[in-house]
Amino acid sequence: MSAQTKQTCDKCRTGPLGGLRYVCLVCENFHLCEECYEKKCSQSNHRAFHPMQLILPLDDLYKVLKNLEPSQINIYSCPYCGDEDLSINTLSEHCLEYHFTKSCNVRCPICVVFDIQPNTRDALNKNALCRKAVC
């Protein structure tokens, strides 16, 4: 079983989450099932207003990636304001234009979607968001 399918919802404890799930881009290792996300659930340090990244099941993600150019893949959320449906390019442009001076710790949505660990993200270090984000 992959790391992506081992996750449980941190609110209702449903799991493993095989369908859509959401990962907080502020809190470390906080996951919600689709139902708890829709209810805007919060818990301990996680607040309902924290930006969340949609995580597709691996099979669905591969289907999306297979037939699209990177600029057409609009699956990322801004870790600062929660704007959704951004591509890698529009995410980077958005963060540079609107959030460049922000100094809060956030998680890179690209690293979150692909479960990229800090020690393996050398290729992404050129991305300004990844340099500022805590992955």
ZALUM-146319 format. One line per 8 residues: number of its first residue (from 0); their letters; for each residue x, y, z of N, C-alpha, C, O. Coordinates in steps of 0.1 Angstrom, whole numbers, plus 5000, padded with zeros to 4 digits. Example, Ala and Ser with C-alpha at 12.3 -4.5 7.8 and 13.67 -1.06 7.14 Angstrom:
2
0) AS) 5132,4943,5078,5123,4955,5078,5132,4967,5078,5142,4967,5085 ~ 5128,4978,5071,5137,4989,5071,5129,5000,5079,5134,5011,5080 .
This chain:
135
0) MSAQTKQT) 5009,4988,5000,5000,5000,5000,5009,5012,5000,5018,5013,5008 ~ 5006,5022,4991,5015,5034,4990,5012,5043,5002,5002,5042,5009 ~ 5021,5053,5005,5019,5062,5016,5007,5070,5013,5000,5074,5023 ~ 5003,5073,5001,4991,5081,4998,4979,5074,5003,4969,5081,5007 ~ 4978,5061,5002,4966,5054,5006,4965,5050,5020,4955,5044,5025 ~ 4976,5052,5028,4976,5049,5042,4970,5060,5051,4969,5057,5063 ~ 4967,5071,5045,4963,5082,5053,4949,5080,5059,4940,5074,5052 ~ 4946,5085,5071,4933,5086,5077,4929,5100,5079,4938,5109,5080 .
8) CDKCRTGP) 4916,5102,5080,4911,5116,5082,4914,5119,5097,4911,5112,5106 ~ 4921,5131,5099,4925,5135,5112,4913,5140,5121,4915,5143,5132 ~ 4901,5142,5115,4890,5146,5122,4881,5134,5126,4878,5132,5138 ~ 4876,5127,5116,4866,5116,5118,4873,5102,5119,4866,5092,5123 ~ 4886,5102,5117,4894,5089,5118,4890,5079,5107,4894,5067,5108 ~ 4883,5083,5097,4880,5074,5086,4893,5071,5078,4901,5079,5076 ~ 4894,5058,5074,4906,5055,5067,4908,5040,5064,4900,5032,5070 ~ 4916,5036,5056,4925,5045,5048,4917,5053,5038,4907,5048,5032 .
16) LGGLRYVC) 4922,5065,5035,4915,5074,5025,4919,5070,5011,4930,5072,5007 ~ 4910,5063,5004,4913,5059,4990,4908,5068,4980,4913,5068,4968 ~ 4899,5077,4983,4893,5086,4973,4899,5100,4975,4911,5101,4978 ~ 4891,5110,4972,4896,5124,4974,4900,5126,4988,4893,5122,4997 ~ 4910,5134,4990,4914,5138,5004,4920,5152,5003,4924,5156,4992 ~ 4921,5158,5014,4927,5172,5014,4938,5172,5024,4937,5166,5035 ~ 4949,5179,5021,4960,5181,5030,4962,5195,5033,4962,5204,5024 ~ 4964,5199,5046,4966,5212,5050,4979,5217,5045,4989,5210,5046 .
24) LVCENFHL) 4980,5229,5040,4992,5235,5035,4999,5244,5046,5009,5250,5043 ~ 4993,5244,5058,4999,5252,5069,5003,5242,5080,5015,5242,5084 ~ 4994,5233,5083,4998,5223,5094,5006,5211,5088,5004,5207,5077 ~ 5015,5206,5096,5023,5195,5092,5015,5182,5093,5010,5179,5104 ~ 5013,5175,5083,5007,5161,5083,4993,5161,5088,4989,5154,5097 ~ 4984,5170,5083,4970,5171,5086,4962,5168,5074,4963,5175,5064 ~ 4953,5157,5075,4946,5152,5063,4931,5152,5067,4927,5149,5078 ~ 4922,5156,5057,4908,5155,5059,4902,5147,5047,4906,5148,5036 .
32) CEECYEKK) 4891,5139,5051,4884,5132,5040,4875,5143,5033,4874,5155,5038 ~ 4869,5140,5022,4861,5149,5015,4849,5155,5023,4846,5167,5023 ~ 4843,5146,5031,4831,5150,5039,4836,5160,5050,4829,5171,5052 ~ 4846,5158,5057,4851,5167,5067,4856,5180,5061,4854,5191,5067 ~ 4862,5179,5050,4867,5191,5043,4854,5200,5039,4855,5212,5041 ~ 4844,5194,5034,4832,5201,5030,4825,5208,5042,4819,5219,5041 ~ 4827,5202,5054,4821,5207,5066,4830,5218,5072,4827,5224,5083 ~ 4842,5220,5066,4851,5230,5071,4856,5227,5086,4856,5236,5094 .
40) CSQSNHRA) 4859,5214,5088,4863,5210,5101,4876,5216,5106,4885,5218,5098 ~ 4877,5218,5119,4890,5222,5124,4893,5213,5136,4884,5206,5141 ~ 4905,5214,5141,4909,5205,5152,4923,5210,5157,4931,5214,5149 ~ 4924,5211,5170,4936,5216,5177,4942,5227,5170,4937,5238,5170 ~ 4954,5226,5163,4960,5237,5156,4955,5240,5143,4958,5250,5137 ~ 4948,5230,5137,4942,5233,5123,4930,5241,5124,4921,5238,5131 ~ 4929,5251,5116,4918,5260,5115,4911,5259,5101,4918,5256,5091 ~ 4898,5261,5101,4890,5259,5089,4895,5268,5078,4892,5265,5066 .
48) FHPMQLIL) 4901,5280,5081,4906,5289,5070,4919,5285,5065,4924,5292,5055 ~ 4926,5275,5070,4939,5271,5064,4937,5266,5050,4928,5259,5047 ~ 4946,5271,5041,4945,5265,5027,4948,5250,5027,4956,5245,5034 ~ 4940,5244,5019,4941,5229,5017,4943,5225,5003,4939,5232,4994 ~ 4951,5215,5001,4954,5210,4988,4946,5197,4985,4947,5187,4993 ~ 4939,5196,4975,4932,5184,4970,4942,5174,4966,4951,5177,4958 ~ 4941,5162,4971,4949,5151,4966,4940,5141,4959,4931,5135,4965 ~ 4943,5138,4947,4935,5128,4939,4941,5114,4941,4952,5113,4944 .
56) PLDDLYKV) 4932,5104,4941,4937,5091,4941,4948,5089,4930,4947,5095,4919 ~ 4958,5081,4932,4969,5079,4923,4964,5076,4909,4969,5082,4899 ~ 4955,5067,4907,4950,5063,4894,4944,5075,4887,4946,5077,4875 ~ 4936,5083,4894,4930,5095,4888,4941,5106,4885,4940,5112,4874 ~ 4950,5107,4893,4961,5117,4891,4969,5113,4878,4972,5122,4870 ~ 4972,5100,4877,4979,5096,4865,4971,5098,4852,4976,5102,4842 ~ 4958,5096,4853,4949,5099,4841,4949,5113,4838,4950,5117,4826 ~ 4949,5122,4848,4949,5137,4845,4963,5140,4839,4963,5148,4829 .
64) LKNLEPSQ) 4974,5135,4844,4987,5139,4839,4990,5134,4826,4998,5140,4818 ~ 4984,5122,4822,4988,5115,4810,4985,5123,4797,4993,5123,4788 ~ 4974,5130,4797,4970,5136,4784,4971,5152,4784,4966,5158,4775 ~ 4978,5157,4794,4978,5172,4795,4993,5177,4795,5002,5170,4800 ~ 4995,5189,4791,5007,5196,4792,5008,5201,4806,4997,5204,4812 ~ 5020,5203,4812,5021,5209,4826,5013,5222,4828,5007,5224,4838 ~ 5012,5230,4817,5005,5243,4819,4990,5241,4820,4983,5250,4823 ~ 4985,5229,4816,4971,5226,4816,4966,5219,4828,4954,5217,4831 .
72) INIYSCPY) 4976,5215,4837,4972,5208,4849,4970,5218,4860,4979,5222,4867 ~ 4957,5221,4862,4953,5231,4872,4948,5224,4885,4936,5224,4887 ~ 4957,5218,4892,4952,5211,4904,4958,5216,4917,4956,5211,4928 ~ 4966,5227,4916,4973,5232,4928,4965,5243,4935,4958,5251,4929 ~ 4967,5244,4948,4961,5255,4956,4972,5264,4962,4983,5259,4965 ~ 4969,5277,4963,4979,5286,4969,4980,5283,4984,4970,5283,4990 ~ 4992,5281,4989,4994,5278,5003,4992,5290,5012,4991,5289,5024 ~ 4991,5302,5006,4989,5314,5014,4974,5318,5015,4970,5322,5026 .
80) CGDEDLSI) 4967,5318,5004,4954,5324,5004,4943,5313,5000,4931,5316,5002 ~ 4947,5301,4995,4938,5291,4992,4932,5291,4978,4924,5283,4975 ~ 4936,5301,4970,4932,5301,4956,4934,5287,4950,4944,5281,4952 ~ 4924,5282,4942,4925,5269,4937,4926,5269,4922,4926,5279,4915 ~ 4928,5257,4916,4929,5254,4902,4940,5262,4895,4938,5267,4884 ~ 4952,5261,4901,4963,5268,4896,4973,5257,4889,4973,5246,4894 ~ 4979,5261,4879,4990,5252,4873,5003,5255,4880,5003,5264,4888 ~ 5013,5248,4877,5026,5251,4883,5030,5265,4880,5035,5273,4888 .
88) NTLSEHCL) 5029,5269,4867,5033,5283,4863,5024,5293,4870,5029,5303,4875 ~ 5011,5292,4870,5002,5302,4876,5004,5302,4891,5002,5313,4897 ~ 5006,5291,4897,5009,5291,4911,5021,5299,4915,5021,5307,4924 ~ 5032,5296,4907,5044,5304,4910,5043,5319,4907,5047,5327,4915 ~ 5036,5322,4896,5033,5336,4893,5025,5343,4904,5027,5354,4908 ~ 5014,5336,4908,5005,5341,4918,5012,5343,4931,5011,5354,4937 ~ 5020,5334,4936,5028,5335,4948,5038,5347,4948,5039,5354,4957 ~ 5045,5348,4936,5054,5359,4935,5047,5373,4935,5052,5382,4941 .
96) EYHFTKSC) 5036,5373,4928,5029,5386,4927,5022,5390,4940,5022,5402,4944 ~ 5015,5381,4946,5007,5384,4958,5012,5381,4971,5008,5387,4981 ~ 5022,5372,4972,5026,5367,4985,5041,5367,4987,5046,5361,4997 ~ 5049,5374,4979,5063,5373,4979,5069,5377,4992,5079,5372,4997 ~ 5063,5387,4999,5068,5392,5011,5063,5384,5024,5067,5387,5035 ~ 5054,5375,5022,5049,5367,5033,5061,5359,5039,5069,5353,5032 ~ 5061,5358,5052,5072,5351,5059,5066,5339,5067,5074,5333,5075 ~ 5054,5335,5066,5048,5324,5073,5053,5311,5067,5055,5310,5055 .
104) NVRCPICV) 5054,5300,5075,5057,5287,5070,5045,5281,5064,5034,5280,5070 ~ 5047,5276,5051,5036,5269,5044,5043,5257,5037,5055,5256,5036 ~ 5034,5248,5033,5039,5236,5026,5037,5238,5011,5027,5243,5006 ~ 5047,5234,5003,5046,5235,4988,5035,5226,4983,5037,5214,4985 ~ 5025,5230,4976,5015,5221,4971,5020,5211,4961,5014,5200,4960 ~ 5030,5215,4953,5036,5206,4944,5042,5194,4951,5039,5182,4947 ~ 5049,5197,4961,5056,5186,4969,5045,5178,4976,5047,5166,4978 ~ 5034,5184,4981,5024,5177,4988,5016,5167,4978,5014,5156,4982 .
112) VFDIQPNT) 5013,5172,4966,5006,5164,4956,5014,5151,4953,5008,5140,4952 ~ 5027,5153,4951,5035,5142,4946,5043,5135,4957,5051,5127,4955 ~ 5040,5139,4970,5046,5134,4981,5062,5134,4980,5068,5124,4983 ~ 5067,5146,4976,5081,5147,4974,5087,5151,4988,5083,5161,4994 ~ 5097,5143,4992,5103,5146,5005,5114,5156,5004,5120,5157,4993 ~ 5117,5163,5014,5127,5174,5014,5141,5170,5008,5147,5177,5001 ~ 5145,5158,5011,5158,5153,5006,5158,5149,4991,5169,5146,4986 ~ 5147,5149,4985,5146,5145,4971,5141,5156,4962,5137,5153,4950 .
120) RDALNKNA) 5140,5168,4966,5134,5179,4958,5144,5188,4952,5140,5200,4949 ~ 5156,5184,4949,5166,5192,4943,5161,5199,4930,5164,5211,4928 ~ 5154,5192,4922,5149,5197,4909,5139,5209,4911,5138,5217,4903 ~ 5132,5209,4922,5122,5219,4925,5128,5231,4932,5121,5241,4933 ~ 5141,5231,4936,5146,5242,4944,5147,5255,4936,5149,5265,4941 ~ 5146,5253,4922,5146,5265,4914,5133,5273,4915,5132,5284,4911 ~ 5123,5266,4919,5109,5271,4921,5109,5280,4933,5113,5276,4944 ~ 5106,5293,4931,5106,5303,4943,5097,5298,4954,5101,5301,4966 .
128) LCRKAVC) 5086,5292,4951,5077,5288,4961,5084,5277,4970,5083,5277,4982 ~ 5091,5267,4964,5097,5257,4971,5108,5262,4980,5111,5257,4990 ~ 5115,5272,4975,5126,5278,4984,5120,5284,4996,5127,5284,5007 ~ 5108,5290,4995,5102,5297,5007,5094,5287,5015,5091,5289,5027 ~ 5089,5276,5010,5080,5267,5016,5087,5257,5025,5099,5254,5023 ~ 5080,5251,5034,5085,5240,5042,5078,5228,5037,5066,5226,5039 ~ 5085,5219,5031,5079,5207,5025,5079,5196,5034,5074,5185,5030 .
